[in-house]
Amino acid sequence: MSANPTSGAIPASNPELAQAVAKAVNAEGYAIVTGVLDRKACDTLVAEVDRVETEHQVEFGKNDFEGFQTRRIFNLIQRSGRFRELVLDEAVLGIIDAILGEDFLLSGTTSMHISPGETPQLLHADDGMITLPRPHVATLVTTLWALTDFEADNGATRLVPGSHLNPDIPRPGETHADIAAEMPAGSVLVLHGSTWHGGGTNSTRDRERYGLSIQFVAGWCRQQQNLMLGTDPGVVASYPRRLQELIGYSLYRNLMGHVDREHPLTLLGQDVRPEMLWDKMGNQPKK
């Protein structure tokens, strides 16, 4: 285990943040960005996770992968405006754009609250369902937000540097040279979708590990969480337009995702009239 991967972390104040993180993610499969949130914001979000868990009686996972001592909340953005604000963090969105390119989508928002006694999660790649030959360019990016300190003994995410370049995916029972992504609260771990990783062991007696997973996919990929069907349109209508676009009320390159040749935002009562790709093609001069 590496004692402290944050030694090579990139501060959120870096003027070339998006480019620096994209370079690290493409080369090593991950990057840690420190100082994205302050402690007060982290404490507020921890309290919000606790509130939703209590309100919805969220229980521990039912299988070893989800964790018998881990509570998860899915589709966080419909639970609280505070989580919606995180998705729209401009610095992080700039990083995602630098890795995935234009018109990317939000794939899912999940909290992962690891309690003492949790065992290590199976190493996996978040893009394991993607059938493209490996290795391949990033089609998915996972951002893991530390709301409490991520430490080797309280469940810090484990990862295998450079594994995004491996032609295979990890198999149960194999051992690999993984490290613990230790980072202070307020940091964000950015993972290439092919990077092997998993939640760590919480061997402490009384330290809870709170984290959030906010995933993004390239605009032509299917999202893991069906955010359009999973959220009432009346609720989505109150979202900022950028968030509406991120969950799927958008077009990829002015074509993919249209509804009867109309922009999907029209379903929310908005008057949006894009120039469809076919229109642009029709305006090309004939040879």
ZIVENNOR-V616353 format. One record per backbone hydrogen bond with DSSP energy under -0.5 kcal/mol. NH is the residue of the N-H (numbers start at 1). CO is the residue of the C=O. E is the energy in kcal/mol with one decimal. If there is no record, write none. Layout:
NH,CO,E
NH,CO,E
//
This chain:
5,180,-0.7
7,4,-1.9
8,5,-1.6
9,6,-2.0
10,32,-3.1
11,9,-0.5
12,34,-2.7
14,11,-2.1
17,14,-1.6
20,16,-2.6
21,17,-2.7
22,18,-2.4
23,19,-2.2
24,20,-1.9
25,21,-2.9
26,22,-2.4
27,23,-1.6
28,24,-3.5
29,24,-0.8
29,25,-1.3
30,24,-0.6
31,190,-1.6
33,31,-0.5
33,188,-3.0
34,10,-1.6
34,32,-0.5
36,186,-1.6
37,186,-1.7
42,38,-2.0
43,39,-2.7
44,40,-2.1
45,41,-2.0
46,42,-2.4
47,43,-2.2
48,44,-1.6
49,45,-2.4
50,46,-2.5
51,47,-2.2
52,48,-2.3
53,49,-2.7
54,50,-2.3
55,51,-2.9
56,52,-2.5
57,54,-0.7
58,53,-2.3
61,67,-1.4
61,70,-1.7
67,63,-1.8
70,67,-1.3
71,113,-2.2
72,59,-0.5
73,111,-1.0
75,109,-0.7
76,109,-1.5
78,75,-1.4
79,76,-2.1
80,76,-1.2
83,80,-0.7
84,80,-1.1
85,81,-1.8
86,82,-1.1
87,83,-1.6
88,84,-1.2
89,86,-2.0
93,89,-2.6
94,90,-2.1
95,91,-1.4
96,92,-2.4
97,93,-2.4
98,94,-1.7
99,95,-1.2
100,96,-3.5
101,96,-0.6
101,97,-1.5
104,101,-0.6
105,217,-3.0
106,246,-3.1
107,215,-3.3
108,215,-1.3
110,213,-2.5
111,73,-2.0
112,211,-3.1
113,71,-2.8
114,112,-0.8
114,209,-2.8
115,69,-2.7
115,113,-0.6
117,202,-3.0
118,115,-1.4
121,199,-2.7
124,197,-2.3
127,193,-2.2
128,125,-1.8
130,127,-2.0
141,216,-2.7
142,191,-2.0
143,214,-2.0
144,142,-0.5
144,189,-2.9
145,143,-0.6
145,212,-2.9
146,144,-0.5
146,187,-2.5
147,145,-0.8
147,210,-2.1
148,210,-1.2
150,183,-3.0
151,149,-0.7
154,151,-1.3
155,151,-0.5
155,201,-1.0
156,151,-2.3
158,198,-3.3
159,179,-2.2
160,196,-2.2
161,159,-0.6
162,28,-3.2
163,160,-2.0
165,162,-1.8
166,163,-1.7
174,171,-1.9
178,176,-2.1
179,159,-2.8
181,157,-3.4
181,179,-0.6
182,180,-2.1
183,150,-1.6
186,146,-3.5
187,184,-1.5
188,33,-2.7
189,144,-3.0
190,31,-3.3
190,188,-0.6
191,142,-3.1
191,189,-0.6
192,29,-2.2
193,140,-2.2
195,192,-2.2
197,124,-2.3
198,158,-2.1
200,155,-1.5
202,118,-1.6
203,153,-1.7
203,201,-0.9
204,153,-0.8
208,206,-0.6
209,114,-2.8
210,208,-0.6
211,112,-1.2
212,145,-1.8
213,110,-3.8
214,143,-2.8
214,212,-0.6
215,108,-2.5
215,213,-0.5
216,141,-2.7
217,105,-2.4
218,139,-2.4
221,218,-2.4
225,107,-2.8
227,225,-1.9
230,226,-1.9
235,232,-1.3
236,232,-2.4
237,233,-2.1
238,235,-1.5
239,236,-1.8
243,240,-0.6
244,240,-2.1
245,241,-2.5
246,242,-1.9
247,243,-1.9
248,244,-0.6
248,245,-0.9
249,244,-2.2
250,248,-2.1
252,256,-2.5
253,251,-0.7
255,252,-1.1
256,252,-1.7
258,255,-1.4
259,262,-2.9
260,258,-0.5
262,259,-1.8
263,272,-0.6
266,263,-2.2
267,264,-1.7
268,265,-1.5
269,266,-1.6
270,265,-1.8
272,270,-1.2
276,274,-1.0
277,254,-2.4
280,276,-1.9
281,277,-2.6
282,278,-2.1
283,279,-0.9
283,280,-0.6
284,281,-1.2
//
